[in-house]
Amino acid sequence: MPATLHSIAIFVTEIERAKRFYRDVLELPLVREGSFGAEFLDGPAHLGVHPAVHPDARSLVGRHTGITLHIEDILGFCERLHERGVHFLAEPTRQAFGVPIGEHQLVKEMIAQMVSDYDASRLLWLRAGWMKNEGLRNTRETSLAKWFATVASERAAGDAKPAGKGGEDHPPLPQAPVPRRA
Protein backbone atom coordinates (compact mmCIF):
# COMPACT_ATOMS: atom_id res chain seq x y z
CA MET A 1 0.00 0.00 0.00
CA PRO A 2 1.52 3.37 -0.97
CA ALA A 3 2.12 6.02 1.67
CA THR A 4 -0.45 8.81 1.93
CA LEU A 5 -0.37 12.14 3.70
CA HIS A 6 -1.94 11.96 7.14
CA SER A 7 -1.18 15.30 8.74
CA ILE A 8 0.99 18.38 8.80
CA ALA A 9 2.13 19.48 12.25
CA ILE A 10 3.09 23.05 13.05
CA PHE A 11 4.47 23.94 16.46
CA VAL A 12 3.73 27.41 17.81
CA THR A 13 4.31 29.37 20.99
CA GLU A 14 1.01 31.32 20.81
CA ILE A 15 -1.73 28.76 20.17
CA GLU A 16 -4.67 31.21 20.31
CA ARG A 17 -3.00 33.54 17.83
CA ALA A 18 -2.26 30.58 15.52
CA LYS A 19 -5.88 29.36 15.75
CA ARG A 20 -7.16 32.83 14.83
CA PHE A 21 -4.79 32.94 11.85
CA TYR A 22 -5.70 29.54 10.40
CA ARG A 23 -9.43 29.84 11.20
CA ASP A 24 -10.16 33.55 10.59
CA VAL A 25 -7.53 34.64 8.09
CA LEU A 26 -6.94 31.51 6.00
CA GLU A 27 -10.57 30.42 6.56
CA LEU A 28 -9.67 26.79 7.26
CA PRO A 29 -12.40 24.86 9.08
CA LEU A 30 -11.51 24.20 12.73
CA VAL A 31 -12.38 20.54 13.37
CA ARG A 32 -11.04 19.76 16.86
CA GLU A 33 -9.28 21.58 19.65
CA GLY A 34 -8.04 20.69 23.08
CA SER A 35 -4.88 20.57 25.19
CA PHE A 36 -3.09 19.10 22.15
CA GLY A 37 -3.77 22.29 20.17
CA ALA A 38 -6.10 22.49 17.18
CA GLU A 39 -6.80 20.50 14.04
CA PHE A 40 -8.04 21.95 10.77
CA LEU A 41 -9.21 20.34 7.50
CA ASP A 42 -10.98 17.15 8.53
CA GLY A 43 -10.39 14.75 5.69
CA PRO A 44 -7.79 12.30 4.48
CA ALA A 45 -5.16 14.72 5.78
CA HIS A 46 -5.38 17.42 8.43
CA LEU A 47 -3.36 20.37 9.65
CA GLY A 48 -2.41 20.21 13.31
CA VAL A 49 -1.30 23.32 15.21
CA HIS A 50 0.30 22.33 18.50
CA PRO A 51 1.70 24.28 21.47
CA ALA A 52 5.45 23.89 21.75
CA VAL A 53 5.69 22.73 25.36
CA HIS A 54 8.39 20.08 24.97
CA PRO A 55 12.00 21.28 24.42
CA ASP A 56 12.19 19.28 21.17
CA ALA A 57 8.99 20.96 19.93
CA ARG A 58 10.29 24.43 20.92
CA SER A 59 13.25 23.93 18.58
CA LEU A 60 10.79 23.51 15.69
CA VAL A 61 8.93 26.83 16.22
CA GLY A 62 9.46 29.24 13.35
CA ARG A 63 11.18 26.74 11.09
CA HIS A 64 10.01 26.57 7.51
CA THR A 65 6.87 24.53 6.98
CA GLY A 66 5.48 24.18 3.48
CA ILE A 67 1.74 23.82 3.05
CA THR A 68 0.01 23.48 -0.31
CA LEU A 69 -3.63 24.57 -0.55
CA HIS A 70 -5.83 24.30 -3.64
CA ILE A 71 -7.51 27.70 -4.15
CA GLU A 72 -9.67 28.56 -7.16
CA ASP A 73 -9.02 32.34 -7.22
CA ILE A 74 -5.46 32.66 -5.90
CA LEU A 75 -5.09 36.37 -6.69
CA GLY A 76 -8.39 37.24 -5.00
CA PHE A 77 -7.44 35.09 -2.01
CA CYS A 78 -4.05 36.82 -1.69
CA GLU A 79 -5.78 40.20 -1.89
CA ARG A 80 -8.14 39.22 0.95
CA LEU A 81 -5.16 38.04 3.01
CA HIS A 82 -3.41 41.36 2.39
CA GLU A 83 -6.55 43.23 3.53
CA ARG A 84 -6.48 41.17 6.73
CA GLY A 85 -2.94 42.27 7.48
CA VAL A 86 -0.98 39.29 6.19
CA HIS A 87 2.52 40.35 5.12
CA PHE A 88 4.03 38.41 2.23
CA LEU A 89 7.79 37.98 2.23
CA ALA A 90 7.62 37.85 -1.57
CA GLU A 91 4.82 38.53 -4.03
CA PRO A 92 2.82 35.37 -4.79
CA THR A 93 3.99 33.92 -8.09
CA ARG A 94 3.37 30.78 -10.08
CA GLN A 95 6.43 28.64 -9.48
CA ALA A 96 7.77 25.21 -10.25
CA PHE A 97 10.57 23.85 -8.08
CA GLY A 98 10.95 27.23 -6.35
CA VAL A 99 11.63 29.17 -9.56
CA PRO A 100 9.13 31.34 -11.48
CA ILE A 101 7.83 29.39 -14.50
CA GLY A 102 9.31 31.84 -17.03
CA GLU A 103 12.82 31.41 -15.60
CA HIS A 104 13.18 27.76 -16.61
CA GLN A 105 15.53 27.22 -19.56
CA LEU A 106 13.06 25.11 -21.54
CA VAL A 107 10.29 27.71 -21.12
CA LYS A 108 12.68 30.46 -22.26
CA GLU A 109 13.58 28.38 -25.31
CA MET A 110 9.90 27.83 -26.14
CA ILE A 111 9.20 31.56 -25.86
CA ALA A 112 12.22 32.39 -28.05
CA GLN A 113 10.95 29.91 -30.66
CA MET A 114 7.50 31.53 -30.59
CA VAL A 115 9.00 35.01 -31.05
CA SER A 116 11.27 33.96 -33.91
CA ASP A 117 8.37 32.17 -35.64
CA TYR A 118 6.19 35.25 -35.25
CA ASP A 119 8.93 37.49 -36.68
CA ALA A 120 9.53 35.12 -39.62
CA SER A 121 5.77 34.93 -40.33
CA ARG A 122 5.55 38.71 -40.31
CA LEU A 123 8.50 39.08 -42.70
CA LEU A 124 6.98 36.56 -45.11
CA TRP A 125 3.64 38.38 -44.95
CA LEU A 126 5.34 41.75 -45.56
CA ARG A 127 7.26 40.35 -48.54
CA ALA A 128 4.07 38.94 -50.08
CA GLY A 129 2.33 42.30 -49.57
CA TRP A 130 5.24 44.23 -51.06
CA MET A 131 5.28 41.96 -54.13
CA LYS A 132 1.54 42.44 -54.61
CA ASN A 133 1.90 46.23 -54.30
CA GLU A 134 4.68 46.14 -56.91
CA GLY A 135 2.42 44.20 -59.29
CA LEU A 136 4.56 41.08 -59.11
CA ARG A 137 3.23 37.56 -59.05
CA ASN A 138 3.01 36.59 -55.36
CA THR A 139 1.01 33.36 -55.12
CA ARG A 140 4.03 31.35 -53.96
CA GLU A 141 5.05 33.91 -51.34
CA THR A 142 1.45 34.38 -50.10
CA SER A 143 0.97 30.62 -49.79
CA LEU A 144 4.32 30.25 -48.01
CA ALA A 145 3.44 33.07 -45.58
CA LYS A 146 0.05 31.49 -44.77
CA TRP A 147 1.52 28.01 -44.38
CA PHE A 148 4.41 29.13 -42.16
CA ALA A 149 2.14 31.28 -39.94
CA THR A 150 -0.28 28.35 -39.54
CA VAL A 151 2.45 25.88 -38.62
CA ALA A 152 4.05 28.40 -36.24
CA SER A 153 0.75 29.17 -34.48
CA GLU A 154 -0.06 25.47 -34.11
CA ARG A 155 3.41 24.85 -32.66
CA ALA A 156 2.99 27.76 -30.22
CA ALA A 157 -0.45 26.52 -29.15
CA GLY A 158 0.90 23.00 -28.70
CA ASP A 159 3.79 24.26 -26.57
CA ALA A 160 1.45 26.36 -24.42
CA LYS A 161 -1.21 23.66 -23.98
CA PRO A 162 0.57 21.49 -21.37
CA ALA A 163 0.25 24.31 -18.82
CA GLY A 164 -3.54 23.98 -18.91
CA LYS A 165 -3.82 20.26 -19.60
CA GLY A 166 -4.58 19.31 -16.03
CA GLY A 167 -3.11 16.35 -14.29
CA GLU A 168 -3.08 14.41 -11.09
CA ASP A 169 -3.16 17.52 -8.88
CA HIS A 170 -4.76 20.06 -11.19
CA PRO A 171 -8.07 19.96 -13.07
CA PRO A 172 -7.89 20.82 -16.78
CA LEU A 173 -8.55 24.42 -17.77
CA PRO A 174 -11.77 25.00 -19.70
CA GLN A 175 -11.15 25.16 -23.44
CA ALA A 176 -13.50 26.69 -25.98
CA PRO A 177 -13.69 25.38 -29.54
CA VAL A 178 -11.62 27.42 -31.97
CA PRO A 179 -13.60 28.53 -35.05
CA ARG A 180 -11.70 28.00 -38.30
CA ARG A 181 -12.13 29.70 -41.63
CA ALA A 182 -11.51 27.78 -44.81
C-alpha positions as CSV (number, residue, x, y, z in Angstrom):
1,M,0.0,0.0,0.0
2,P,1.5,3.4,-1.0
3,A,2.1,6.0,1.7
4,T,-0.5,8.8,1.9
5,L,-0.4,12.1,3.7
6,H,-1.9,12.0,7.1
7,S,-1.2,15.3,8.7
8,I,1.0,18.4,8.8
9,A,2.1,19.5,12.3
10,I,3.1,23.1,13.1
11,F,4.5,23.9,16.5
12,V,3.7,27.4,17.8
13,T,4.3,29.4,21.0
14,E,1.0,31.3,20.8
15,I,-1.7,28.8,20.2
16,E,-4.7,31.2,20.3
17,R,-3.0,33.5,17.8
18,A,-2.3,30.6,15.5
19,K,-5.9,29.4,15.8
20,R,-7.2,32.8,14.8
21,F,-4.8,32.9,11.8
22,Y,-5.7,29.5,10.4
23,R,-9.4,29.8,11.2
24,D,-10.2,33.6,10.6
25,V,-7.5,34.6,8.1
26,L,-6.9,31.5,6.0
27,E,-10.6,30.4,6.6
28,L,-9.7,26.8,7.3
29,P,-12.4,24.9,9.1
30,L,-11.5,24.2,12.7
31,V,-12.4,20.5,13.4
32,R,-11.0,19.8,16.9
33,E,-9.3,21.6,19.7
34,G,-8.0,20.7,23.1
35,S,-4.9,20.6,25.2
36,F,-3.1,19.1,22.2
37,G,-3.8,22.3,20.2
38,A,-6.1,22.5,17.2
39,E,-6.8,20.5,14.0
40,F,-8.0,21.9,10.8
41,L,-9.2,20.3,7.5
42,D,-11.0,17.2,8.5
43,G,-10.4,14.8,5.7
44,P,-7.8,12.3,4.5
45,A,-5.2,14.7,5.8
46,H,-5.4,17.4,8.4
47,L,-3.4,20.4,9.7
48,G,-2.4,20.2,13.3
49,V,-1.3,23.3,15.2
50,H,0.3,22.3,18.5
51,P,1.7,24.3,21.5
52,A,5.4,23.9,21.8
53,V,5.7,22.7,25.4
54,H,8.4,20.1,25.0
55,P,12.0,21.3,24.4
56,D,12.2,19.3,21.2
57,A,9.0,21.0,19.9
58,R,10.3,24.4,20.9
59,S,13.3,23.9,18.6
60,L,10.8,23.5,15.7
61,V,8.9,26.8,16.2
62,G,9.5,29.2,13.4
63,R,11.2,26.7,11.1
64,H,10.0,26.6,7.5
65,T,6.9,24.5,7.0
66,G,5.5,24.2,3.5
67,I,1.7,23.8,3.0
68,T,0.0,23.5,-0.3
69,L,-3.6,24.6,-0.6
70,H,-5.8,24.3,-3.6
71,I,-7.5,27.7,-4.1
72,E,-9.7,28.6,-7.2
73,D,-9.0,32.3,-7.2
74,I,-5.5,32.7,-5.9
75,L,-5.1,36.4,-6.7
76,G,-8.4,37.2,-5.0
77,F,-7.4,35.1,-2.0
78,C,-4.0,36.8,-1.7
79,E,-5.8,40.2,-1.9
80,R,-8.1,39.2,1.0
81,L,-5.2,38.0,3.0
82,H,-3.4,41.4,2.4
83,E,-6.6,43.2,3.5
84,R,-6.5,41.2,6.7
85,G,-2.9,42.3,7.5
86,V,-1.0,39.3,6.2
87,H,2.5,40.4,5.1
88,F,4.0,38.4,2.2
89,L,7.8,38.0,2.2
90,A,7.6,37.9,-1.6
91,E,4.8,38.5,-4.0
92,P,2.8,35.4,-4.8
93,T,4.0,33.9,-8.1
94,R,3.4,30.8,-10.1
95,Q,6.4,28.6,-9.5
96,A,7.8,25.2,-10.3
97,F,10.6,23.8,-8.1
98,G,11.0,27.2,-6.4
99,V,11.6,29.2,-9.6
100,P,9.1,31.3,-11.5
101,I,7.8,29.4,-14.5
102,G,9.3,31.8,-17.0
103,E,12.8,31.4,-15.6
104,H,13.2,27.8,-16.6
105,Q,15.5,27.2,-19.6
106,L,13.1,25.1,-21.5
107,V,10.3,27.7,-21.1
108,K,12.7,30.5,-22.3
109,E,13.6,28.4,-25.3
110,M,9.9,27.8,-26.1
111,I,9.2,31.6,-25.9
112,A,12.2,32.4,-28.0
113,Q,10.9,29.9,-30.7
114,M,7.5,31.5,-30.6
115,V,9.0,35.0,-31.0
116,S,11.3,34.0,-33.9
117,D,8.4,32.2,-35.6
118,Y,6.2,35.3,-35.2
119,D,8.9,37.5,-36.7
120,A,9.5,35.1,-39.6
121,S,5.8,34.9,-40.3
122,R,5.6,38.7,-40.3
123,L,8.5,39.1,-42.7
124,L,7.0,36.6,-45.1
125,W,3.6,38.4,-44.9
126,L,5.3,41.8,-45.6
127,R,7.3,40.3,-48.5
128,A,4.1,38.9,-50.1
129,G,2.3,42.3,-49.6
130,W,5.2,44.2,-51.1
131,M,5.3,42.0,-54.1
132,K,1.5,42.4,-54.6
133,N,1.9,46.2,-54.3
134,E,4.7,46.1,-56.9
135,G,2.4,44.2,-59.3
136,L,4.6,41.1,-59.1
137,R,3.2,37.6,-59.0
138,N,3.0,36.6,-55.4
139,T,1.0,33.4,-55.1
140,R,4.0,31.3,-54.0
141,E,5.1,33.9,-51.3
142,T,1.5,34.4,-50.1
143,S,1.0,30.6,-49.8
144,L,4.3,30.2,-48.0
145,A,3.4,33.1,-45.6
146,K,0.0,31.5,-44.8
147,W,1.5,28.0,-44.4
148,F,4.4,29.1,-42.2
149,A,2.1,31.3,-39.9
150,T,-0.3,28.3,-39.5
151,V,2.4,25.9,-38.6
152,A,4.1,28.4,-36.2
153,S,0.8,29.2,-34.5
154,E,-0.1,25.5,-34.1
155,R,3.4,24.8,-32.7
156,A,3.0,27.8,-30.2
157,A,-0.5,26.5,-29.2
158,G,0.9,23.0,-28.7
159,D,3.8,24.3,-26.6
160,A,1.4,26.4,-24.4
161,K,-1.2,23.7,-24.0
162,P,0.6,21.5,-21.4
163,A,0.2,24.3,-18.8
164,G,-3.5,24.0,-18.9
165,K,-3.8,20.3,-19.6
166,G,-4.6,19.3,-16.0
167,G,-3.1,16.3,-14.3
168,E,-3.1,14.4,-11.1
169,D,-3.2,17.5,-8.9
170,H,-4.8,20.1,-11.2
171,P,-8.1,20.0,-13.1
172,P,-7.9,20.8,-16.8
173,L,-8.6,24.4,-17.8
174,P,-11.8,25.0,-19.7
175,Q,-11.1,25.2,-23.4
176,A,-13.5,26.7,-26.0
177,P,-13.7,25.4,-29.5
178,V,-11.6,27.4,-32.0
179,P,-13.6,28.5,-35.0
180,R,-11.7,28.0,-38.3
181,R,-12.1,29.7,-41.6
182,A,-11.5,27.8,-44.8
